[in-house]
Amino acid sequence: MMKSAALALALATGLAGAIAVALLAPRPAYNVTGDASDARPLWVETKWPFAMDQWGTGRAFACKAAECGGEVKLYLRAKLGSCNCTTGVADDADLDRMSDFDLVGGEVSPLGAGRPITIAWMKGRSRAYALAARDRTGKSAISIVFNDRCDMIVATVVLPHDRPATIEPGVMAFLNSKPVVHWAELALGI
């Protein structure tokens, strides 16, 4: 009887450990379409490279040059209670104000007008920018901000080239993927 209880405890402990490792370990490459024959970007989760600020940390992903035409970095985090609860991300001024460009040098110049986007059930905006800071981490960036009521998710994509339109469809597909949408639900407390 004692051996059965010890075996059951050992199995339960092992299972709990395996679940913890699966939830906390860095995620492997993720093909945004789930189809290995598709040439869409592969995103690998990396360590959050920034110091903690008032919004906390987020999640960081990288897409290698072979898949994205240069190494692309994507930073994603929730900002709770900081969105206009009525209008959300209504225009480019809202998008500019809510973006996370302070993480990547702060100085940006819009490359054109933003556009409305949809991530799962959430609405928001996307806009491309040239990075202008001397200590910039890339040549251009895309800011994507979307919200659920008063809470928002901010995605900052840093590119080594000045062609953000070439990667934006892959980024949008990744943000709409099940793993990212599930993370957004958890981050927003849904």
Sequence and secondary structure as in RCSB ss.txt:
>XXXX:A:sequence
MMKSAALALALATGLAGAIAVALLAPRPAYNVTGDASDARPLWVETKWPFAMDQWGTGRAFACKAAECGGEVKLY
LRAKLGSCNCTTGVADDADLDRMSDFDLVGGEVSPLGAGRPITIAWMKGRSRAYALAARDRTGKSAISIVFNDRC
DMIVATVVLPHDRPATIEPGVMAFLNSKPVVHWAELALGI
>XXXX:A:secstr
 HHHHHHHHHHHHHHHHHHHHHHHS    EETTS TTS   EEEEE   S   TT   EEEEE HHHHSS EEEE
EEEETT S TTTSS SHHHHHHH  GGGGTS EEESS  EEEEETTEEEEEEEEEE  TT SSSEEEEEEEEETT
EEEEEEEEESSS GGGTHHHHHHHHTSHHHHHHHHHHTT 
